[in-house]
Amino acid sequence: MTPEIAALDLRHERWARMFVATVRLPDGGTALRDVEDHGQAVAVLPYDPERRAALLVRQFRAPPFHAAGEAQMLEAPAGRLDEDDPEACARREAMEEVGLRLGALEPVVFAWTMPALSTERAHLFLAPYRAADRVGAGGGLSSEQEGISVAEMPLAELAAMADAGALTELKLFALLQTLRLRRPELFAPP
């Protein structure tokens, strides 16, 4: 027998929806599972191959603060997919969050971010940029109260942080490690 969702009970709806799913298991039994649903997302790691730097954001995230007291999270520009096209969304988020006009996007993966709880799948991209592509201040939309600050960081510093276990946001970690595999020369001493 294939598992199936026998019932879906909506418990909360705002930015995301929270459900309790009654799942019929292959052995015929049932189990309750929590399901958080807010749709697809994108994340993009903009990197400058000439200056060997990346543009990132720092912002407050309530869950890490609640769980571990982390007041600021270092992240790649990211957001919920509001458009039909993930690349258009990545470009919009880069402009809103770090003031960057993106050219070519390099797809990395379309992955489940937390499959035990969430329906979110994220489109991850790498995106080379040049200093001239920085056309705005970034910081996010004031209407969204994100409190974003922009951080341009050397790729070597980010690699050292990853190696030390100090990059705690998984999408940024995956994007940085992919860039290290695809473009190792950007991390070698000049």
RABEL-V986725 format. One record per residue. N is the residue number from 1. BURIAL is b if it has 9 or more other ideal C-beta (glycine too) atoms within 8 Angstrom, else e. D_CENTER is the distance of its C-alpha to the mean C-alpha in whole Angstrom. Layout:
n:N burial:BURIAL d_center:D_CENTER
n:N burial:BURIAL d_center:D_CENTER
//
This chain:
n:1 burial:e d_center:35
n:2 burial:e d_center:32
n:3 burial:e d_center:30
n:4 burial:e d_center:29
n:5 burial:e d_center:28
n:6 burial:e d_center:31
n:7 burial:e d_center:30
n:8 burial:b d_center:27
n:9 burial:e d_center:28
n:10 burial:e d_center:26
n:11 burial:e d_center:26
n:12 burial:e d_center:23
n:13 burial:e d_center:22
n:14 burial:e d_center:20
n:15 burial:e d_center:16
n:16 burial:b d_center:16
n:17 burial:b d_center:19
n:18 burial:b d_center:20
n:19 burial:b d_center:23
n:20 burial:b d_center:25
n:21 burial:b d_center:26
n:22 burial:b d_center:29
n:23 burial:b d_center:29
n:24 burial:b d_center:32
n:25 burial:b d_center:32
n:26 burial:e d_center:33
n:27 burial:e d_center:36
n:28 burial:e d_center:37
n:29 burial:e d_center:36
n:30 burial:e d_center:33
n:31 burial:e d_center:30
n:32 burial:e d_center:28
n:33 burial:e d_center:24
n:34 burial:b d_center:22
n:35 burial:b d_center:19
n:36 burial:b d_center:16
n:37 burial:b d_center:16
n:38 burial:b d_center:14
n:39 burial:e d_center:13
n:40 burial:b d_center:11
n:41 burial:b d_center:7
n:42 burial:b d_center:6
n:43 burial:b d_center:4
n:44 burial:b d_center:7
n:45 burial:b d_center:9
n:46 burial:b d_center:12
n:47 burial:b d_center:15
n:48 burial:b d_center:19
n:49 burial:e d_center:21
n:50 burial:e d_center:24
n:51 burial:e d_center:23
n:52 burial:b d_center:21
n:53 burial:b d_center:18
n:54 burial:b d_center:15
n:55 burial:b d_center:14
n:56 burial:b d_center:11
n:57 burial:b d_center:11
n:58 burial:b d_center:12
n:59 burial:b d_center:13
n:60 burial:e d_center:14
n:61 burial:e d_center:13
n:62 burial:e d_center:16
n:63 burial:e d_center:15
n:64 burial:b d_center:15
n:65 burial:b d_center:17
n:66 burial:e d_center:19
n:67 burial:e d_center:19
n:68 burial:e d_center:19
n:69 burial:e d_center:20
n:70 burial:b d_center:17
n:71 burial:e d_center:18
n:72 burial:e d_center:15
n:73 burial:b d_center:11
n:74 burial:b d_center:11
n:75 burial:b d_center:7
n:76 burial:b d_center:6
n:77 burial:b d_center:7
n:78 burial:b d_center:5
n:79 burial:b d_center:7
n:80 burial:e d_center:9
n:81 burial:b d_center:11
n:82 burial:e d_center:14
n:83 burial:e d_center:16
n:84 burial:e d_center:17
n:85 burial:e d_center:16
n:86 burial:b d_center:12
n:87 burial:e d_center:14
n:88 burial:b d_center:15
n:89 burial:b d_center:12
n:90 burial:b d_center:10
n:91 burial:b d_center:14
n:92 burial:b d_center:14
n:93 burial:b d_center:11
n:94 burial:b d_center:12
n:95 burial:b d_center:15
n:96 burial:b d_center:15
n:97 burial:b d_center:12
n:98 burial:b d_center:14
n:99 burial:b d_center:17
n:100 burial:b d_center:17
n:101 burial:b d_center:18
n:102 burial:b d_center:17
n:103 burial:e d_center:19
n:104 burial:e d_center:18
n:105 burial:b d_center:15
n:106 burial:b d_center:15
n:107 burial:e d_center:13
n:108 burial:b d_center:12
n:109 burial:e d_center:12
n:110 burial:e d_center:11
n:111 burial:e d_center:11
n:112 burial:e d_center:11
n:113 burial:b d_center:9
n:114 burial:e d_center:12
n:115 burial:e d_center:15
n:116 burial:e d_center:17
n:117 burial:e d_center:16
n:118 burial:b d_center:14
n:119 burial:e d_center:14
n:120 burial:b d_center:10
n:121 burial:b d_center:10
n:122 burial:b d_center:7
n:123 burial:b d_center:8
n:124 burial:b d_center:7
n:125 burial:b d_center:10
n:126 burial:b d_center:12
n:127 burial:b d_center:14
n:128 burial:b d_center:17
n:129 burial:b d_center:19
n:130 burial:e d_center:22
n:131 burial:e d_center:23
n:132 burial:e d_center:24
n:133 burial:b d_center:21
n:134 burial:b d_center:20
n:135 burial:e d_center:22
n:136 burial:e d_center:21
n:137 burial:e d_center:20
n:138 burial:b d_center:17
n:139 burial:b d_center:16
n:140 burial:b d_center:15
n:141 burial:e d_center:17
n:142 burial:e d_center:20
n:143 burial:e d_center:20
n:144 burial:e d_center:17
n:145 burial:e d_center:18
n:146 burial:b d_center:14
n:147 burial:e d_center:16
n:148 burial:b d_center:14
n:149 burial:e d_center:16
n:150 burial:b d_center:15
n:151 burial:b d_center:16
n:152 burial:e d_center:17
n:153 burial:b d_center:17
n:154 burial:e d_center:19
n:155 burial:b d_center:18
n:156 burial:b d_center:21
n:157 burial:e d_center:20
n:158 burial:b d_center:16
n:159 burial:b d_center:18
n:160 burial:e d_center:20
n:161 burial:b d_center:18
n:162 burial:b d_center:16
n:163 burial:e d_center:20
n:164 burial:e d_center:20
n:165 burial:e d_center:18
n:166 burial:e d_center:16
n:167 burial:b d_center:13
n:168 burial:e d_center:12
n:169 burial:b d_center:8
n:170 burial:e d_center:8
n:171 burial:b d_center:5
n:172 burial:b d_center:7
n:173 burial:b d_center:10
n:174 burial:b d_center:10
n:175 burial:b d_center:9
n:176 burial:b d_center:12
n:177 burial:b d_center:14
n:178 burial:b d_center:14
n:179 burial:b d_center:15
n:180 burial:b d_center:18
n:181 burial:e d_center:19
n:182 burial:e d_center:19
n:183 burial:e d_center:21
n:184 burial:e d_center:22
n:185 burial:e d_center:25
n:186 burial:b d_center:22
n:187 burial:b d_center:22
n:188 burial:e d_center:26
n:189 burial:e d_center:28
n:190 burial:e d_center:30
//
